[in-house]
Amino acid sequence: MRIRYISTAGLMMLGLCWFSLPLPATSIYPWLPKTVTLHNDKTRNNNYELNPQLPEDCTPGPCPKSSLIRAYQKLQFQGLRRNKGIPSHTKDAKTLRVVTYNVHFWQQAGSGHFSTSENVARELIKEMVAMDADIYLLQEVVYEQGIIHRLLKALNISAKELYFCPESGNSINSLPVGNLTLLRRKAKHLYTSYYFYNPATAGTDWTPHNGITPDNSSSPGRCAIISTIIQGGTDQTLQVVNTHLDHTDNCQHKIVQLLGTMQMMGADPYYPEISTQLIGGDLNIPMAKQLPENKRYALERDARLRNTTVDLHLLELLEQHGYTDSFDYSCIAPPGATVWSLIRIDYLFLKPRNHSSISFVGQYLFHTLNSDHSALVFDIKLIP
């Protein structure tokens, strides 16, 4: 696969100095490695471990957000050439390509405003065409009709393969914002959408919602999209979840949200036929077990100082319920960063009923100058 463009806007961003208040954290970033290590061993599916370089002005005190974004943009610019190493998608009934991508309101990293950028949207659409996936799990999507129409046209799919779940209380220029799942694989599927609500304000952890109708509730809440896909040409039935947890939400509420999502997955009428369950998206939490104890302590202490709750063990809840991080499943070192804050918070977890029925034949970090997240690309082989 070849990416033959670098957006002019993206290049301009490299030279800009963004204005932003410094993060109040003094201990969340200093433990990060101060070197960049790229590992590109073809025997490990062309994946590599990316340890972001800590900006110099982060060392003695708080790490300014603008410095982190500049460091992230530098890494993304250096990594653009690596996108060419992502192989073309093998399109057959036994191979599935899944992408999870936070598109940041169709805005680049460091953007200080929340108006849809036509140029960035155009480049993001080009990127998704280049990824050539069967399933797209997108987060922070502004549902702007013109952009969505162009996206569907570029990917050659109909509106029937589009599923949008707006987040309650979240809109930009009166347009709903939420998760978008696109299904390009021709297969029968059952779609269900659920809101996440804050139990303290809304009285419930989730409420069903019927799709792209904008939500008028003032209660804050994220949402999940649950899609059950009956594969043609195999005996595999997949259940794919697109979710986006709120980084400001109480960790206990996040636990309720994850447990509620798994409960609703189990309530699917096709559940007895499901061979593999996938949970992907921006979960806004680092993987605790991949951090040394001192790093875990630094993050947890910083959360307390900021009077927030960043529960590093929340993702381990998924593992307790039988889900495995895709990189762990393949015994591949995961990327060290998928977002501007130089940590990894984007995932694909899977739970196969039979481990011999599914394998990952490739997992890739897709670099971009058009969002504050990198995209993750997964090639999955389904074994009848």
Secondary structure, 3 states (H helix, E strand, C coil): CCCCCCCHHHHHHHHCCCCCCECCCCCCCCCCCCCCCCCCCHHHCCCCCCCCCCCHHHCCCCCEHHHHHHHHHHHHHHHHHHHHHCCCCCCCCCEEEEEEEECHHHCCCCCCCCCCCHHHHHHHHHHHHHHCCCEEEEEEEECCHHHHHHHHHHHCCCHHHEEEEEEEEEEECCEEEEEEEEECCCCEEEEEEEEECCHHHHCCCEEEECCCCCCCCCCCECEEEEEEEECCCCCCEEEEEEEECCCCCCHHHHHHHHHHHHHHHHCCCCHHHCCEEEEEEECCCCCHHHCCHHHHHHHHHHHHHCCCCCCCCHHHHHHHCCCEEHHHHCCCCCCCCCECCCCCCEEEEEEECCHHHEEEEEEEEECCCCCCECEEEEEEEECC
